[in-house]
Each structure stands twice: as C-alpha cells, then as structure tokens.
Amino acid sequence: MTPREPADPSPWSDLERPPLNATALRRGLIREGGLWREVKVVRSTGSTNTDLASSADGTAEGTVLIAEEQTAARGRLDRRWTAPPRSGLFFSVLLRPSQVPVHRWGWLPLLTGVAVATGLARSAGVDTSLKWPNDLLVKVGGEERKAGGILAERAGKDAVVIGVGINVTLKADELPVPQAGSLALAGAVSTDRDPLLRAVLRSLEEWYEKWRQAEGDPATSGLQETYAAGCATLGRTVRAELPGDRSVVGEAVAVDGDGRLVLATEDGVREPVGAGDIVHLRPA
C-alpha cells in the first residue's frame, strides 16, 4: 500500500484527535550530529515497518516514518495491530548499528522498550512496565494491560527496522481486545501526541547511543540492569510457548547477557528462552 500524506481536511474530523505536526516534530528532533535525519508523517499506510524495510538499502540511518493510521500493522508472531486513526503513536525507525556485533542486535527491541517506557514516564506521567520481550504494560483500574508493542526486523544488508505502536487516547469501547489498555485509560497527565513522540524518540536516541558506544554490551551500557528493573515478567511464574508446539513453565529469574529470559523450572533446570510467547501465570 502506498503511504498517503496528510492532504485533505479529514484529519480534523475528530477534534479530540488532532493530526501530528510534522514540521514541529522535525524542528524538535533533527539536529546536527544527532541520530534523527528524516522525520516523515503520512496519513495512512499498511505498515510503517514494511515501508521502511522495503526501501532500507537506500534509506539513511535515523529515518523515522510515522503513520496516523496503519491498515495492516503487525506485531510479533504476525499478530494484527488495529487502532482508530490518530488514536496512538504508530511509527518505525531505521537503524544501522554497524559498530555493534550482530549477535548483540537482539537487544534492540529490549532497548526500545526501555526507551519508550522512559520517554512516556517523563512526558505522560504514567507508570509503565515491560513484558518480555516487547510489550509495554500500564495499569488500568489496578489491572495490568498492554498499551504498546515493539517489532524489530532485519532489513537490507545492514539495517534494522524497529516498529512501535502505542495506544494513547483509545477509550474502553475502542479497545481491540479486553486485555488492551491506553495511556488515557491509565490516567496519563498528557495525551498530546506531539510531545509524547518527541520524548520517546529522544529517549531512544539516548539509549541507542549509550548501547552503540559500548559496542552493544548490555552490562557496560546499563541496558541489562535497567531493563531488568522495569521488567514485569521477572519474579513471576510464566509459561513460555516455544516454537515446535513446546512449552515450559517456570519462574522468570533473569534476563541474561544475550537478552534471553531465564526460567527456573520445578525440576531445578534453568532454561534460557530466546524466542516464544510468554504468558504471565502469577502476579509479581
């Protein structure tokens, strides 16, 4: 699907959800020597990840593509992500972490989770936590709800595209599933998407530079410790649904140096999980 620039008056059809100000975003994010090189806002597209990945070989690092609406957004395991237009932040960034060994690139979705949580805490005043490996959780009426997700994909010869979706102003009757949430439902002090997006992207720039300067070392950069401190999965009994229709139940006790979730099972085995779906079975 070809991205469409915001060109008609329809973005103002819902005055509670004004369009993003692309000019102000560029002015606030693009600076000499900074990470962000291009910031583009489109009215609608199928998937910002797909769009950036398809043009990765000719796209500069630090390109940000934001959509007011995504019609074919994907999460992990090819799950669909749906939300009304301008109700959230839906964007992808293209990075080229050439200074970092490829075996450490698996930390990028966890790094992005830390950056998003940090940026939203500063700008929205909402307590957030992270469900391993890539979900953003908020509390709605005392119940943990998913308000955002992250998807990282290799693209082109040396690039990674990271997609982020965050529910900002979704109301209870707009939630795609009962387990979903939004910043508004979590009591955010601000749901103005422009400053929220700037805060998230500035936080992502900060964490990416720390990680890259440390050549991707999660301990030296502080990423491993910070992720563990904000991870709602640790300390819980979880079920890991693994490839090949296998599952493991255990207590999530650590995130190791490769970004894997370490489970302590009842038979005394510590099993690292690098890929799979995690189900929280017991509150922390």
Secondary structure by P-SEA (a helix, b strand, c coil): cccccccccccccccccccccaaaaaaacccccccccbbbbbcccccaaaaaaaacccccccbbbbbccccccccccbbbbbbcccccccbbbbbbccccccccccaaaaaaaaaaaaaaaacccccccccccbbbbbbcccbbbbccbbbbbbcccbbbbbbbbbbccccccccccccccccccccccccaaaaaaaaaaaaaaaaaaaaaaacccccccaaaaaaaaaccccccbbbbbccccccccccccccccccbbbbbccccccccccbbbbbbcccc
